[in-house]
Amino acid sequence: MEKLHLPIIIEIDEDGYYIVSCPIFKGCHSYGETIDEALVNIQEVIEMCLEETKVEELNTFVGFRELEVAQYA
């Protein structure tokens, strides 16, 4: 069994839920009340995505960068 190391992005929404995404799959998102719950949930979604997508067809994750944008009031 091949093990994959996948990037996960974690955010907190306005209601305090943890939103998790795996950017190498299109539409691969989940959430949870805790980070641990969110990670368990995204793992289930990733497993479903892997059933439909070959490893060779995955998007390539390049990295994460922060971009500064001016906010106008």
CHARMM internal coordinates of N, CA and C (Angstrom, degrees):
IC EDIT
DIST 1 N 1 CA 1.4534
DIST 1 CA 1 C 1.5244
ANGL 1 N 1 CA 1 C 108.96
DIST 1 C 2 N 1.3139
ANGL 1 CA 1 C 2 N 115.42
DIHE 1 N 1 CA 1 C 2 N 126.11
DIST 2 N 2 CA 1.4664
ANGL 1 C 2 N 2 CA 121.71
DIHE 1 CA 1 C 2 N 2 CA 178.64
DIST 2 CA 2 C 1.5207
ANGL 2 N 2 CA 2 C 109.22
DIHE 1 C 2 N 2 CA 2 C -83.36
DIST 2 C 3 N 1.3240
ANGL 2 CA 2 C 3 N 116.14
DIHE 2 N 2 CA 2 C 3 N 135.91
DIST 3 N 3 CA 1.4676
ANGL 2 C 3 N 3 CA 120.31
DIHE 2 CA 2 C 3 N 3 CA 177.16
DIST 3 CA 3 C 1.5211
ANGL 3 N 3 CA 3 C 108.84
DIHE 2 C 3 N 3 CA 3 C -101.38
DIST 3 C 4 N 1.3066
ANGL 3 CA 3 C 4 N 115.36
DIHE 3 N 3 CA 3 C 4 N 135.88
DIST 4 N 4 CA 1.4552
ANGL 3 C 4 N 4 CA 121.67
DIHE 3 CA 3 C 4 N 4 CA 178.10
DIST 4 CA 4 C 1.5231
ANGL 4 N 4 CA 4 C 109.42
DIHE 3 C 4 N 4 CA 4 C -106.44
DIST 4 C 5 N 1.3080
ANGL 4 CA 4 C 5 N 116.27
DIHE 4 N 4 CA 4 C 5 N 143.23
DIST 5 N 5 CA 1.4627
ANGL 4 C 5 N 5 CA 122.00
DIHE 4 CA 4 C 5 N 5 CA 173.25
DIST 5 CA 5 C 1.5239
ANGL 5 N 5 CA 5 C 105.97
DIHE 4 C 5 N 5 CA 5 C -109.44
DIST 5 C 6 N 1.3302
ANGL 5 CA 5 C 6 N 115.61
DIHE 5 N 5 CA 5 C 6 N 110.72
DIST 6 N 6 CA 1.4544
ANGL 5 C 6 N 6 CA 120.81
DIHE 5 CA 5 C 6 N 6 CA -171.40
DIST 6 CA 6 C 1.5255
ANGL 6 N 6 CA 6 C 111.34
DIHE 5 C 6 N 6 CA 6 C -112.13
DIST 6 C 7 N 1.3238
ANGL 6 CA 6 C 7 N 116.85
DIHE 6 N 6 CA 6 C 7 N 141.18
DIST 7 N 7 CA 1.4639
ANGL 6 C 7 N 7 CA 120.00
DIHE 6 CA 6 C 7 N 7 CA 175.93
DIST 7 CA 7 C 1.5269
ANGL 7 N 7 CA 7 C 110.30
DIHE 6 C 7 N 7 CA 7 C -74.56
DIST 7 C 8 N 1.3117
ANGL 7 CA 7 C 8 N 115.93
DIHE 7 N 7 CA 7 C 8 N 140.17
DIST 8 N 8 CA 1.4591
ANGL 7 C 8 N 8 CA 122.46
DIHE 7 CA 7 C 8 N 8 CA 177.85
DIST 8 CA 8 C 1.5267
ANGL 8 N 8 CA 8 C 107.82
DIHE 7 C 8 N 8 CA 8 C -128.79
DIST 8 C 9 N 1.3042
ANGL 8 CA 8 C 9 N 116.71
DIHE 8 N 8 CA 8 C 9 N 133.15
DIST 9 N 9 CA 1.4600
ANGL 8 C 9 N 9 CA 122.28
DIHE 8 CA 8 C 9 N 9 CA 176.20
DIST 9 CA 9 C 1.5226
ANGL 9 N 9 CA 9 C 107.30
DIHE 8 C 9 N 9 CA 9 C -106.81
DIST 9 C 10 N 1.3382
ANGL 9 CA 9 C 10 N 116.48
DIHE 9 N 9 CA 9 C 10 N 132.23
DIST 10 N 10 CA 1.4642
ANGL 9 C 10 N 10 CA 121.50
DIHE 9 CA 9 C 10 N 10 CA -179.09
DIST 10 CA 10 C 1.5233
ANGL 10 N 10 CA 10 C 108.86
DIHE 9 C 10 N 10 CA 10 C -120.63
DIST 10 C 11 N 1.3279
ANGL 10 CA 10 C 11 N 115.51
DIHE 10 N 10 CA 10 C 11 N 130.42
DIST 11 N 11 CA 1.4594
ANGL 10 C 11 N 11 CA 122.10
DIHE 10 CA 10 C 11 N 11 CA 178.19
DIST 11 CA 11 C 1.5305
ANGL 11 N 11 CA 11 C 108.53
DIHE 10 C 11 N 11 CA 11 C -132.40
DIST 11 C 12 N 1.3123
ANGL 11 CA 11 C 12 N 116.82
DIHE 11 N 11 CA 11 C 12 N 163.89
DIST 12 N 12 CA 1.4607
ANGL 11 C 12 N 12 CA 121.49
DIHE 11 CA 11 C 12 N 12 CA 173.05
DIST 12 CA 12 C 1.5275
ANGL 12 N 12 CA 12 C 107.20
DIHE 11 C 12 N 12 CA 12 C -115.34
DIST 12 C 13 N 1.3476
ANGL 12 CA 12 C 13 N 116.75
DIHE 12 N 12 CA 12 C 13 N 128.93
DIST 13 N 13 CA 1.4640
ANGL 12 C 13 N 13 CA 119.34
DIHE 12 CA 12 C 13 N 13 CA 179.78
DIST 13 CA 13 C 1.5260
ANGL 13 N 13 CA 13 C 110.92
DIHE 12 C 13 N 13 CA 13 C -87.41
DIST 13 C 14 N 1.3244
ANGL 13 CA 13 C 14 N 116.05
DIHE 13 N 13 CA 13 C 14 N -178.77
DIST 14 N 14 CA 1.4672
ANGL 13 C 14 N 14 CA 121.59
DIHE 13 CA 13 C 14 N 14 CA -174.86
DIST 14 CA 14 C 1.5264
ANGL 14 N 14 CA 14 C 112.69
DIHE 13 C 14 N 14 CA 14 C -66.41
DIST 14 C 15 N 1.3274
ANGL 14 CA 14 C 15 N 117.61
DIHE 14 N 14 CA 14 C 15 N -17.47
DIST 15 N 15 CA 1.4661
ANGL 14 C 15 N 15 CA 121.25
DIHE 14 CA 14 C 15 N 15 CA 178.81
DIST 15 CA 15 C 1.5230
ANGL 15 N 15 CA 15 C 112.95
DIHE 14 C 15 N 15 CA 15 C -97.49
DIST 15 C 16 N 1.3429
ANGL 15 CA 15 C 16 N 116.79
DIHE 15 N 15 CA 15 C 16 N 2.43
DIST 16 N 16 CA 1.4572
ANGL 15 C 16 N 16 CA 121.29
DIHE 15 CA 15 C 16 N 16 CA 178.42
DIST 16 CA 16 C 1.5221
ANGL 16 N 16 CA 16 C 114.72
DIHE 15 C 16 N 16 CA 16 C 88.04
DIST 16 C 17 N 1.3381
ANGL 16 CA 16 C 17 N 117.56
DIHE 16 N 16 CA 16 C 17 N 7.04
DIST 17 N 17 CA 1.4612
ANGL 16 C 17 N 17 CA 120.95
DIHE 16 CA 16 C 17 N 17 CA 176.53
DIST 17 CA 17 C 1.5252
ANGL 17 N 17 CA 17 C 109.86
DIHE 16 C 17 N 17 CA 17 C -81.80
DIST 17 C 18 N 1.3252
ANGL 17 CA 17 C 18 N 115.75
DIHE 17 N 17 CA 17 C 18 N 147.82
DIST 18 N 18 CA 1.4570
ANGL 17 C 18 N 18 CA 121.36
DIHE 17 CA 17 C 18 N 18 CA 175.80
DIST 18 CA 18 C 1.5278
ANGL 18 N 18 CA 18 C 108.20
DIHE 17 C 18 N 18 CA 18 C -88.90
DIST 18 C 19 N 1.3164
ANGL 18 CA 18 C 19 N 115.72
DIHE 18 N 18 CA 18 C 19 N 121.04
DIST 19 N 19 CA 1.4558
ANGL 18 C 19 N 19 CA 122.70
DIHE 18 CA 18 C 19 N 19 CA 178.52
DIST 19 CA 19 C 1.5174
ANGL 19 N 19 CA 19 C 106.96
DIHE 18 C 19 N 19 CA 19 C -101.85
DIST 19 C 20 N 1.3343
ANGL 19 CA 19 C 20 N 116.65
DIHE 19 N 19 CA 19 C 20 N 126.30
DIST 20 N 20 CA 1.4663
ANGL 19 C 20 N 20 CA 120.96
DIHE 19 CA 19 C 20 N 20 CA -179.01
DIST 20 CA 20 C 1.5234
ANGL 20 N 20 CA 20 C 109.24
DIHE 19 C 20 N 20 CA 20 C -120.25
DIST 20 C 21 N 1.3242
ANGL 20 CA 20 C 21 N 115.02
DIHE 20 N 20 CA 20 C 21 N 143.48
DIST 21 N 21 CA 1.4591
ANGL 20 C 21 N 21 CA 121.65
DIHE 20 CA 20 C 21 N 21 CA 179.92
DIST 21 CA 21 C 1.5181
ANGL 21 N 21 CA 21 C 109.34
DIHE 20 C 21 N 21 CA 21 C -138.30
DIST 21 C 22 N 1.3197
ANGL 21 CA 21 C 22 N 115.40
DIHE 21 N 21 CA 21 C 22 N 148.10
DIST 22 N 22 CA 1.4597
ANGL 21 C 22 N 22 CA 121.43
DIHE 21 CA 21 C 22 N 22 CA 172.62
DIST 22 CA 22 C 1.5281
ANGL 22 N 22 CA 22 C 106.10
DIHE 21 C 22 N 22 CA 22 C -116.85
DIST 22 C 23 N 1.3410
ANGL 22 CA 22 C 23 N 117.79
DIHE 22 N 22 CA 22 C 23 N 104.56
DIST 23 N 23 CA 1.4669
ANGL 22 C 23 N 23 CA 121.05
DIHE 22 CA 22 C 23 N 23 CA -170.09
DIST 23 CA 23 C 1.5253
ANGL 23 N 23 CA 23 C 115.50
DIHE 22 C 23 N 23 CA 23 C -69.93
DIST 23 C 24 N 1.3300
ANGL 23 CA 23 C 24 N 118.80
DIHE 23 N 23 CA 23 C 24 N -9.34
DIST 24 N 24 CA 1.4716
ANGL 23 C 24 N 24 CA 116.89
DIHE 23 CA 23 C 24 N 24 CA 179.00
DIST 24 CA 24 C 1.5207
ANGL 24 N 24 CA 24 C 112.33
DIHE 23 C 24 N 24 CA 24 C -81.56
DIST 24 C 25 N 1.3385
ANGL 24 CA 24 C 25 N 116.61
DIHE 24 N 24 CA 24 C 25 N -10.67
DIST 25 N 25 CA 1.4623
ANGL 24 C 25 N 25 CA 121.27
DIHE 24 CA 24 C 25 N 25 CA 174.99
DIST 25 CA 25 C 1.5252
ANGL 25 N 25 CA 25 C 108.91
DIHE 24 C 25 N 25 CA 25 C -113.43
DIST 25 C 26 N 1.3038
ANGL 25 CA 25 C 26 N 117.55
DIHE 25 N 25 CA 25 C 26 N 138.47
DIST 26 N 26 CA 1.4606
ANGL 25 C 26 N 26 CA 121.22
DIHE 25 CA 25 C 26 N 26 CA 175.35
DIST 26 CA 26 C 1.5227
ANGL 26 N 26 CA 26 C 108.87
DIHE 25 C 26 N 26 CA 26 C -71.88
DIST 26 C 27 N 1.3182
ANGL 26 CA 26 C 27 N 117.21
DIHE 26 N 26 CA 26 C 27 N 129.96
DIST 27 N 27 CA 1.4563
ANGL 26 C 27 N 27 CA 121.75
DIHE 26 CA 26 C 27 N 27 CA 175.76
DIST 27 CA 27 C 1.5146
ANGL 27 N 27 CA 27 C 115.06
DIHE 26 C 27 N 27 CA 27 C 70.98
DIST 27 C 28 N 1.3191
ANGL 27 CA 27 C 28 N 117.71
DIHE 27 N 27 CA 27 C 28 N 22.72
DIST 28 N 28 CA 1.4679
ANGL 27 C 28 N 28 CA 121.67
DIHE 27 CA 27 C 28 N 28 CA -177.94
DIST 28 CA 28 C 1.5266
ANGL 28 N 28 CA 28 C 109.55
DIHE 27 C 28 N 28 CA 28 C -94.25
DIST 28 C 29 N 1.3339
ANGL 28 CA 28 C 29 N 115.89
DIHE 28 N 28 CA 28 C 29 N 91.38
DIST 29 N 29 CA 1.4551
ANGL 28 C 29 N 29 CA 122.50
DIHE 28 CA 28 C 29 N 29 CA -176.96
DIST 29 CA 29 C 1.5213
ANGL 29 N 29 CA 29 C 109.48
DIHE 28 C 29 N 29 CA 29 C -137.32
DIST 29 C 30 N 1.3167
ANGL 29 CA 29 C 30 N 115.80
DIHE 29 N 29 CA 29 C 30 N 154.31
DIST 30 N 30 CA 1.4576
ANGL 29 C 30 N 30 CA 121.34
DIHE 29 CA 29 C 30 N 30 CA 172.36
DIST 30 CA 30 C 1.5252
ANGL 30 N 30 CA 30 C 107.30
DIHE 29 C 30 N 30 CA 30 C -157.31
DIST 30 C 31 N 1.3354
ANGL 30 CA 30 C 31 N 116.35
DIHE 30 N 30 CA 30 C 31 N -172.88
DIST 31 N 31 CA 1.4562
ANGL 30 C 31 N 31 CA 119.84
DIHE 30 CA 30 C 31 N 31 CA -179.12
DIST 31 CA 31 C 1.5213
ANGL 31 N 31 CA 31 C 109.18
DIHE 30 C 31 N 31 CA 31 C -156.70
DIST 31 C 32 N 1.3332
ANGL 31 CA 31 C 32 N 115.02
DIHE 31 N 31 CA 31 C 32 N 170.45
DIST 32 N 32 CA 1.4563
ANGL 31 C 32 N 32 CA 120.96
DIHE 31 CA 31 C 32 N 32 CA 175.40
DIST 32 CA 32 C 1.5125
ANGL 32 N 32 CA 32 C 110.21
DIHE 31 C 32 N 32 CA 32 C -166.40
DIST 32 C 33 N 1.3252
ANGL 32 CA 32 C 33 N 115.75
DIHE 32 N 32 CA 32 C 33 N 164.06
DIST 33 N 33 CA 1.4619
ANGL 32 C 33 N 33 CA 120.08
DIHE 32 CA 32 C 33 N 33 CA 178.35
DIST 33 CA 33 C 1.5267
ANGL 33 N 33 CA 33 C 111.62
DIHE 32 C 33 N 33 CA 33 C -75.41
DIST 33 C 34 N 1.3423
ANGL 33 CA 33 C 34 N 116.86
DIHE 33 N 33 CA 33 C 34 N -22.59
DIST 34 N 34 CA 1.4652
ANGL 33 C 34 N 34 CA 122.38
DIHE 33 CA 33 C 34 N 34 CA 175.35
DIST 34 CA 34 C 1.5267
ANGL 34 N 34 CA 34 C 107.85
DIHE 33 C 34 N 34 CA 34 C -127.54
DIST 34 C 35 N 1.3237
ANGL 34 CA 34 C 35 N 116.90
DIHE 34 N 34 CA 34 C 35 N 164.03
DIST 35 N 35 CA 1.4656
ANGL 34 C 35 N 35 CA 120.20
DIHE 34 CA 34 C 35 N 35 CA 176.74
DIST 35 CA 35 C 1.5253
ANGL 35 N 35 CA 35 C 109.89
DIHE 34 C 35 N 35 CA 35 C -61.91
DIST 35 C 36 N 1.3394
ANGL 35 CA 35 C 36 N 117.14
DIHE 35 N 35 CA 35 C 36 N -43.15
DIST 36 N 36 CA 1.4660
ANGL 35 C 36 N 36 CA 119.88
DIHE 35 CA 35 C 36 N 36 CA -179.91
DIST 36 CA 36 C 1.5226
ANGL 36 N 36 CA 36 C 111.73
DIHE 35 C 36 N 36 CA 36 C -60.19
DIST 36 C 37 N 1.3309
ANGL 36 CA 36 C 37 N 116.92
DIHE 36 N 36 CA 36 C 37 N -43.81
DIST 37 N 37 CA 1.4682
ANGL 36 C 37 N 37 CA 120.21
DIHE 36 CA 36 C 37 N 37 CA 178.51
DIST 37 CA 37 C 1.5265
ANGL 37 N 37 CA 37 C 110.40
DIHE 36 C 37 N 37 CA 37 C -63.46
DIST 37 C 38 N 1.3219
ANGL 37 CA 37 C 38 N 116.85
DIHE 37 N 37 CA 37 C 38 N -42.15
DIST 38 N 38 CA 1.4623
ANGL 37 C 38 N 38 CA 120.82
DIHE 37 CA 37 C 38 N 38 CA 179.87
DIST 38 CA 38 C 1.5262
ANGL 38 N 38 CA 38 C 110.87
DIHE 37 C 38 N 38 CA 38 C -63.15
DIST 38 C 39 N 1.3348
ANGL 38 CA 38 C 39 N 117.50
DIHE 38 N 38 CA 38 C 39 N -39.06
DIST 39 N 39 CA 1.4624
ANGL 38 C 39 N 39 CA 120.45
DIHE 38 CA 38 C 39 N 39 CA 179.80
DIST 39 CA 39 C 1.5267
ANGL 39 N 39 CA 39 C 112.07
DIHE 38 C 39 N 39 CA 39 C -68.79
DIST 39 C 40 N 1.3210
ANGL 39 CA 39 C 40 N 117.13
DIHE 39 N 39 CA 39 C 40 N -37.71
DIST 40 N 40 CA 1.4674
ANGL 39 C 40 N 40 CA 119.96
DIHE 39 CA 39 C 40 N 40 CA 174.81
DIST 40 CA 40 C 1.5264
ANGL 40 N 40 CA 40 C 109.61
DIHE 39 C 40 N 40 CA 40 C -62.38
DIST 40 C 41 N 1.3204
ANGL 40 CA 40 C 41 N 115.96
DIHE 40 N 40 CA 40 C 41 N -43.74
DIST 41 N 41 CA 1.4649
ANGL 40 C 41 N 41 CA 120.57
DIHE 40 CA 40 C 41 N 41 CA -178.86
DIST 41 CA 41 C 1.5259
ANGL 41 N 41 CA 41 C 112.03
DIHE 40 C 41 N 41 CA 41 C -64.99
DIST 41 C 42 N 1.3403
ANGL 41 CA 41 C 42 N 117.69
DIHE 41 N 41 CA 41 C 42 N -42.02
DIST 42 N 42 CA 1.4730
ANGL 41 C 42 N 42 CA 119.30
DIHE 41 CA 41 C 42 N 42 CA -178.98
DIST 42 CA 42 C 1.5198
ANGL 42 N 42 CA 42 C 109.94
DIHE 41 C 42 N 42 CA 42 C -69.26
DIST 42 C 43 N 1.3197
ANGL 42 CA 42 C 43 N 117.76
DIHE 42 N 42 CA 42 C 43 N -30.75
DIST 43 N 43 CA 1.4662
ANGL 42 C 43 N 43 CA 119.52
DIHE 42 CA 42 C 43 N 43 CA 177.66
DIST 43 CA 43 C 1.5329
ANGL 43 N 43 CA 43 C 110.17
DIHE 42 C 43 N 43 CA 43 C -63.02
DIST 43 C 44 N 1.3291
ANGL 43 CA 43 C 44 N 116.95
DIHE 43 N 43 CA 43 C 44 N -39.43
DIST 44 N 44 CA 1.4674
ANGL 43 C 44 N 44 CA 120.29
DIHE 43 CA 43 C 44 N 44 CA 176.96
DIST 44 CA 44 C 1.5239
ANGL 44 N 44 CA 44 C 111.02
DIHE 43 C 44 N 44 CA 44 C -64.00
DIST 44 C 45 N 1.3274
ANGL 44 CA 44 C 45 N 116.83
DIHE 44 N 44 CA 44 C 45 N -41.03
DIST 45 N 45 CA 1.4651
ANGL 44 C 45 N 45 CA 120.71
DIHE 44 CA 44 C 45 N 45 CA 179.09
DIST 45 CA 45 C 1.5263
ANGL 45 N 45 CA 45 C 110.17
DIHE 44 C 45 N 45 CA 45 C -66.36
DIST 45 C 46 N 1.3304
ANGL 45 CA 45 C 46 N 117.37
DIHE 45 N 45 CA 45 C 46 N -41.22
DIST 46 N 46 CA 1.4637
ANGL 45 C 46 N 46 CA 121.40
DIHE 45 CA 45 C 46 N 46 CA 178.68
DIST 46 CA 46 C 1.5282
ANGL 46 N 46 CA 46 C 110.04
DIHE 45 C 46 N 46 CA 46 C -61.53
DIST 46 C 47 N 1.3253
ANGL 46 CA 46 C 47 N 117.14
DIHE 46 N 46 CA 46 C 47 N -41.97
DIST 47 N 47 CA 1.4678
ANGL 46 C 47 N 47 CA 119.98
DIHE 46 CA 46 C 47 N 47 CA 178.52
DIST 47 CA 47 C 1.5243
ANGL 47 N 47 CA 47 C 111.01
DIHE 46 C 47 N 47 CA 47 C -60.49
DIST 47 C 48 N 1.3343
ANGL 47 CA 47 C 48 N 117.48
DIHE 47 N 47 CA 47 C 48 N -39.42
DIST 48 N 48 CA 1.4654
ANGL 47 C 48 N 48 CA 120.75
DIHE 47 CA 47 C 48 N 48 CA 176.56
DIST 48 CA 48 C 1.5259
ANGL 48 N 48 CA 48 C 110.61
DIHE 47 C 48 N 48 CA 48 C -65.88
DIST 48 C 49 N 1.3378
ANGL 48 CA 48 C 49 N 116.81
DIHE 48 N 48 CA 48 C 49 N -41.01
DIST 49 N 49 CA 1.4658
ANGL 48 C 49 N 49 CA 120.74
DIHE 48 CA 48 C 49 N 49 CA 179.13
DIST 49 CA 49 C 1.5276
ANGL 49 N 49 CA 49 C 110.81
DIHE 48 C 49 N 49 CA 49 C -63.35
DIST 49 C 50 N 1.3370
ANGL 49 CA 49 C 50 N 116.72
DIHE 49 N 49 CA 49 C 50 N -38.86
DIST 50 N 50 CA 1.4634
ANGL 49 C 50 N 50 CA 120.35
DIHE 49 CA 49 C 50 N 50 CA -179.49
DIST 50 CA 50 C 1.5243
ANGL 50 N 50 CA 50 C 111.91
DIHE 49 C 50 N 50 CA 50 C -67.63
DIST 50 C 51 N 1.3231
ANGL 50 CA 50 C 51 N 117.42
DIHE 50 N 50 CA 50 C 51 N -25.87
DIST 51 N 51 CA 1.4664
ANGL 50 C 51 N 51 CA 120.23
DIHE 50 CA 50 C 51 N 51 CA 176.80
DIST 51 CA 51 C 1.5237
ANGL 51 N 51 CA 51 C 111.04
DIHE 50 C 51 N 51 CA 51 C -67.97
DIST 51 C 52 N 1.3362
ANGL 51 CA 51 C 52 N 116.97
DIHE 51 N 51 CA 51 C 52 N -26.97
DIST 52 N 52 CA 1.4571
ANGL 51 C 52 N 52 CA 121.86
DIHE 51 CA 51 C 52 N 52 CA -176.23
DIST 52 CA 52 C 1.5225
ANGL 52 N 52 CA 52 C 114.32
DIHE 51 C 52 N 52 CA 52 C -104.29
DIST 52 C 53 N 1.3309
ANGL 52 CA 52 C 53 N 117.35
DIHE 52 N 52 CA 52 C 53 N -11.94
DIST 53 N 53 CA 1.4600
ANGL 52 C 53 N 53 CA 121.20
DIHE 52 CA 52 C 53 N 53 CA -174.34
DIST 53 CA 53 C 1.5184
ANGL 53 N 53 CA 53 C 110.25
DIHE 52 C 53 N 53 CA 53 C -127.64
DIST 53 C 54 N 1.3239
ANGL 53 CA 53 C 54 N 116.09
DIHE 53 N 53 CA 53 C 54 N 131.10
DIST 54 N 54 CA 1.4638
ANGL 53 C 54 N 54 CA 120.63
DIHE 53 CA 53 C 54 N 54 CA 175.20
DIST 54 CA 54 C 1.5250
ANGL 54 N 54 CA 54 C 108.72
DIHE 53 C 54 N 54 CA 54 C -76.06
DIST 54 C 55 N 1.3253
ANGL 54 CA 54 C 55 N 115.96
DIHE 54 N 54 CA 54 C 55 N 147.26
DIST 55 N 55 CA 1.4654
ANGL 54 C 55 N 55 CA 121.14
DIHE 54 CA 54 C 55 N 55 CA -179.11
DIST 55 CA 55 C 1.5315
ANGL 55 N 55 CA 55 C 110.17
DIHE 54 C 55 N 55 CA 55 C -56.76
DIST 55 C 56 N 1.3213
ANGL 55 CA 55 C 56 N 117.20
DIHE 55 N 55 CA 55 C 56 N -35.33
DIST 56 N 56 CA 1.4725
ANGL 55 C 56 N 56 CA 121.09
DIHE 55 CA 55 C 56 N 56 CA -178.88
DIST 56 CA 56 C 1.5307
ANGL 56 N 56 CA 56 C 112.10
DIHE 55 C 56 N 56 CA 56 C -67.53
DIST 56 C 57 N 1.3254
ANGL 56 CA 56 C 57 N 117.87
DIHE 56 N 56 CA 56 C 57 N -19.06
DIST 57 N 57 CA 1.4665
ANGL 56 C 57 N 57 CA 122.14
DIHE 56 CA 56 C 57 N 57 CA -177.05
DIST 57 CA 57 C 1.5241
ANGL 57 N 57 CA 57 C 113.24
DIHE 56 C 57 N 57 CA 57 C -95.71
DIST 57 C 58 N 1.3168
ANGL 57 CA 57 C 58 N 117.94
DIHE 57 N 57 CA 57 C 58 N 1.15
DIST 58 N 58 CA 1.4584
ANGL 57 C 58 N 58 CA 121.13
DIHE 57 CA 57 C 58 N 58 CA -176.34
DIST 58 CA 58 C 1.5232
ANGL 58 N 58 CA 58 C 111.40
DIHE 57 C 58 N 58 CA 58 C -68.23
DIST 58 C 59 N 1.3338
ANGL 58 CA 58 C 59 N 115.92
DIHE 58 N 58 CA 58 C 59 N 147.94
DIST 59 N 59 CA 1.4566
ANGL 58 C 59 N 59 CA 120.72
DIHE 58 CA 58 C 59 N 59 CA 171.31
DIST 59 CA 59 C 1.5177
ANGL 59 N 59 CA 59 C 108.56
DIHE 58 C 59 N 59 CA 59 C -63.14
DIST 59 C 60 N 1.3044
ANGL 59 CA 59 C 60 N 117.70
DIHE 59 N 59 CA 59 C 60 N 153.54
DIST 60 N 60 CA 1.4603
ANGL 59 C 60 N 60 CA 121.89
DIHE 59 CA 59 C 60 N 60 CA 176.99
DIST 60 CA 60 C 1.5135
ANGL 60 N 60 CA 60 C 108.89
DIHE 59 C 60 N 60 CA 60 C -97.14
DIST 60 C 61 N 1.3284
ANGL 60 CA 60 C 61 N 116.33
DIHE 60 N 60 CA 60 C 61 N 120.07
DIST 61 N 61 CA 1.4593
ANGL 60 C 61 N 61 CA 120.54
DIHE 60 CA 60 C 61 N 61 CA 177.50
DIST 61 CA 61 C 1.5180
ANGL 61 N 61 CA 61 C 108.23
DIHE 60 C 61 N 61 CA 61 C -80.95
DIST 61 C 62 N 1.3164
ANGL 61 CA 61 C 62 N 116.79
DIHE 61 N 61 CA 61 C 62 N 122.70
DIST 62 N 62 CA 1.4581
ANGL 61 C 62 N 62 CA 122.15
DIHE 61 CA 61 C 62 N 62 CA -177.10
DIST 62 CA 62 C 1.5132
ANGL 62 N 62 CA 62 C 111.27
DIHE 61 C 62 N 62 CA 62 C -93.15
DIST 62 C 63 N 1.3045
ANGL 62 CA 62 C 63 N 117.51
DIHE 62 N 62 CA 62 C 63 N -40.21
DIST 63 N 63 CA 1.4530
ANGL 62 C 63 N 63 CA 119.85
DIHE 62 CA 62 C 63 N 63 CA -179.57
DIST 63 CA 63 C 1.5090
ANGL 63 N 63 CA 63 C 111.30
DIHE 62 C 63 N 63 CA 63 C 156.04
DIST 63 C 64 N 1.3012
ANGL 63 CA 63 C 64 N 114.86
DIHE 63 N 63 CA 63 C 64 N -178.53
DIST 64 N 64 CA 1.4512
ANGL 63 C 64 N 64 CA 122.40
DIHE 63 CA 63 C 64 N 64 CA -178.75
DIST 64 CA 64 C 1.5097
ANGL 64 N 64 CA 64 C 108.11
DIHE 63 C 64 N 64 CA 64 C -119.65
DIST 64 C 65 N 1.3078
ANGL 64 CA 64 C 65 N 116.67
DIHE 64 N 64 CA 64 C 65 N 134.63
DIST 65 N 65 CA 1.4612
ANGL 64 C 65 N 65 CA 121.13
DIHE 64 CA 64 C 65 N 65 CA 176.45
DIST 65 CA 65 C 1.5110
ANGL 65 N 65 CA 65 C 108.32
DIHE 64 C 65 N 65 CA 65 C -135.87
DIST 65 C 66 N 1.2956
ANGL 65 CA 65 C 66 N 114.48
DIHE 65 N 65 CA 65 C 66 N 153.69
DIST 66 N 66 CA 1.4669
ANGL 65 C 66 N 66 CA 120.67
DIHE 65 CA 65 C 66 N 66 CA 176.26
DIST 66 CA 66 C 1.5197
ANGL 66 N 66 CA 66 C 107.80
DIHE 65 C 66 N 66 CA 66 C -102.82
DIST 66 C 67 N 1.3172
ANGL 66 CA 66 C 67 N 116.77
DIHE 66 N 66 CA 66 C 67 N 136.26
DIST 67 N 67 CA 1.4492
ANGL 66 C 67 N 67 CA 122.02
DIHE 66 CA 66 C 67 N 67 CA -179.85
DIST 67 CA 67 C 1.5200
ANGL 67 N 67 CA 67 C 109.35
DIHE 66 C 67 N 67 CA 67 C -118.57
DIST 67 C 68 N 1.3250
ANGL 67 CA 67 C 68 N 116.89
DIHE 67 N 67 CA 67 C 68 N 128.53
DIST 68 N 68 CA 1.4569
ANGL 67 C 68 N 68 CA 121.62
DIHE 67 CA 67 C 68 N 68 CA 178.96
DIST 68 CA 68 C 1.5246
ANGL 68 N 68 CA 68 C 108.86
DIHE 67 C 68 N 68 CA 68 C -87.49
DIST 68 C 69 N 1.3336
ANGL 68 CA 68 C 69 N 116.01
DIHE 68 N 68 CA 68 C 69 N 128.40
DIST 69 N 69 CA 1.4642
ANGL 68 C 69 N 69 CA 121.86
DIHE 68 CA 68 C 69 N 69 CA -179.35
DIST 69 CA 69 C 1.5221
ANGL 69 N 69 CA 69 C 107.87
DIHE 68 C 69 N 69 CA 69 C -130.82
DIST 69 C 70 N 1.3110
ANGL 69 CA 69 C 70 N 117.27
DIHE 69 N 69 CA 69 C 70 N 135.39
DIST 70 N 70 CA 1.4578
ANGL 69 C 70 N 70 CA 120.84
DIHE 69 CA 69 C 70 N 70 CA 178.32
DIST 70 CA 70 C 1.5283
ANGL 70 N 70 CA 70 C 109.42
DIHE 69 C 70 N 70 CA 70 C -74.51
DIST 70 C 71 N 1.3089
ANGL 70 CA 70 C 71 N 115.28
DIHE 70 N 70 CA 70 C 71 N 137.21
DIST 71 N 71 CA 1.4696
ANGL 70 C 71 N 71 CA 120.87
DIHE 70 CA 70 C 71 N 71 CA 178.22
DIST 71 CA 71 C 1.5179
ANGL 71 N 71 CA 71 C 107.76
DIHE 70 C 71 N 71 CA 71 C -105.90
DIST 71 C 72 N 1.3228
ANGL 71 CA 71 C 72 N 115.25
DIHE 71 N 71 CA 71 C 72 N 123.38
DIST 72 N 72 CA 1.4583
ANGL 71 C 72 N 72 CA 120.48
DIHE 71 CA 71 C 72 N 72 CA 179.78
DIST 72 CA 72 C 1.5174
ANGL 72 N 72 CA 72 C 109.78
DIHE 71 C 72 N 72 CA 72 C -100.82
DIST 72 C 73 N 1.3030
ANGL 72 CA 72 C 73 N 116.70
DIHE 72 N 72 CA 72 C 73 N 132.82
DIST 73 N 73 CA 1.4729
ANGL 72 C 73 N 73 CA 120.52
DIHE 72 CA 72 C 73 N 73 CA -179.33
DIST 73 CA 73 C 1.4901
ANGL 73 N 73 CA 73 C 112.09
DIHE 72 C 73 N 73 CA 73 C -89.07
END
COOR INIT
IC SEED 1 N 1 CA 1 C
IC BUILD
